[in-house]
Amino acid sequence: MTGAVSGGRVALFASGAAFFVFALNAGLYLHSPELYPTRNRAKGAAFGGLWNRTGVILGPVVVGAILAAGGGLTLLFTQLAGLAAVGAVIALFAVETKGRTLEELNS
């Protein structure tokens, strides 16, 4: 909203965004392996990491393409709201693993 008028402000915004992205990544790497059977845990975590890296690479490209094609911030935030809705549905219906052993989760 204030714009990036200086290098210091860009560094501040990038650092703030990285803080939240890294917090989400930590949650994904800690929680998602519990959802896979033991024998497939490494493949599941690797697949999640693949999509994470793909999003990190393609996200700025897609946002830049939307803005360059004349799409405004309203369109951009509408798409982000859609992604947040998908995340909320996943959070509501994900398997709860708290207090359960891996043997219980694998059965």
LINJOFEN-V920243 format. One record per pair of residues at least 12 apart in sequence whose C-alpha atoms are under 10 Angstrom apart, sorted by the first residue. I is the first residue (numbers start at 1). J is the second residue. D is the distance in whole Angstrom. If there is no record, write none. Layout:
I_J_D ; I_J_D
This chain:
21_56_9 ; 25_48_10 ; 25_49_9 ; 25_52_8 ; 28_45_9 ; 28_48_8 ; 28_49_9 ; 28_52_9 ; 29_45_7 ; 29_46_10 ; 29_48_8 ; 29_49_8 ; 30_45_9 ; 31_45_10 ; 31_96_10 ; 31_97_9 ; 32_44_8 ; 32_45_7 ; 32_48_8 ; 32_94_10 ; 33_45_6 ; 33_46_9 ; 33_48_9 ; 34_95_9 ; 34_96_10 ; 34_97_7 ; 34_98_10 ; 34_100_10 ; 34_101_9 ; 34_102_7 ; 34_105_8 ; 34_106_9 ; 35_94_9 ; 35_95_7 ; 35_96_9 ; 35_97_8 ; 35_102_9 ; 35_105_7 ; 35_106_9 ; 36_102_9 ; 36_105_8 ; 36_106_8 ; 37_102_8 ; 37_103_9 ; 37_105_7 ; 37_106_5 ; 37_107_9 ; 38_102_8 ; 38_103_9 ; 38_105_9 ; 38_106_7 ; 39_106_10 ; 62_76_10 ; 63_76_7
